[in-house]
């Protein structure tokens, strides 16, 4: 265990003691929970720890830490810091250092910390409000964040104006309170954990189980494997998760505080000049990211074309067999034959593309999905198919003569 991980373990122990004293429920999450479950330890070189709380408990935790008034502990959030960039809370060690370079001194408290992620009760309208205002807040805190569209840019300008009139801290606190209010426990059946878009049933957080991390016991979700499958994919048992590690861009120390770092480097670093260059670089990177997104979209279309021809060559010789199975309602046999097509449909769907090489075979596949209860998925797949792809696909030989694949 590294020095930073030792600090994180101490922070987790203090957090656990405070939560037990105040009756606050929390859960280890993300890579921290995965490392504890798989190895009973932090992942190698990891310098972050993550827990999850409901928004109500997170507010109570902030108040409890401030009531303790320990000089060696800091709590950072939109509620306490006008420049905090996200809907999380950081519980840090004031005697440590953790900052991304180049660094704007006015942003979050740069200390080794446990990040507390919000467990948000999901609602269609509230989630939309949250996503929109969260984007605006990030654009306010970090002016280099690229915002597409005239209406959104106008909203960001209005957001900046409101922030300037009300004051950054008051504006951030009010926005934080808005997010808390729309994500409190209501009649919603699903919850969202951390910043992910995945929905979990409320049963996931109904109970806790215990995992061991570096020889100490901490609580986490009772249905932990269900959580891992959503958070890390079906291969979560062998996946290589992404987590923070010290590097040339991430400065981390268990023994030097931010104040000490500034005192030592004050005469050698021009932070204002660095920040100006950082803003220019971020704008360039935002444009590059936009172009890469467009290029990836073109590649996705090329990939869809390849899959379309591959499926045509595979299934047209057996079309009569598929039609017979469909007419006789032999669903299991039909589904078994159509598995490769279903996989191709899903691969294209994730890229927001529909895949149809033959209308009859497409409709047979939709019937199977409808029998499984996937009405929304079917509706989206139909809408994604280009109008021209409903027409019969004709493949010709080198002489221009149509090749008949129908069996």
Buried (B, 14 or more C-beta within 10 A) or exposed (E): EBBBBBBBBEBBBBBBEBBEEBEBBBBBBBBBBBBBBBEEBBBEEBBBBBBBBBBBBBBBBBEBBEEEEEEEBBBBBBBBBBBBBBBBBBBBBBBBBBBBEBBBEEBBBBBBBBBBBBBBBBBEEBBEEBEEBBBBBBBBBBEBBEBEEEEBEEBBEEBBEBBEEEEBBEBBBEBBBBBBEBBBEEEBEBBBBBEEEEBBEBEBBEEBEEBEBBEEEBBBBBBBEBBBBBBBEEEBEEBEBEBBBBEEEBBBBBEBBBEEBBEEEEEEBEBEEBBEEBBEEBBEEBEEEEEEEEEEEEEBEEBBEEBBEBBBEBBBEBBEBBBEBBEEEEBEBBBEBBEEBEEBBEBBBEBEBBBBBBBEBBEBBBBBBEEEEBEEBBEEBBEBBEEEBEEEBEEEEEEEEEEEBEE
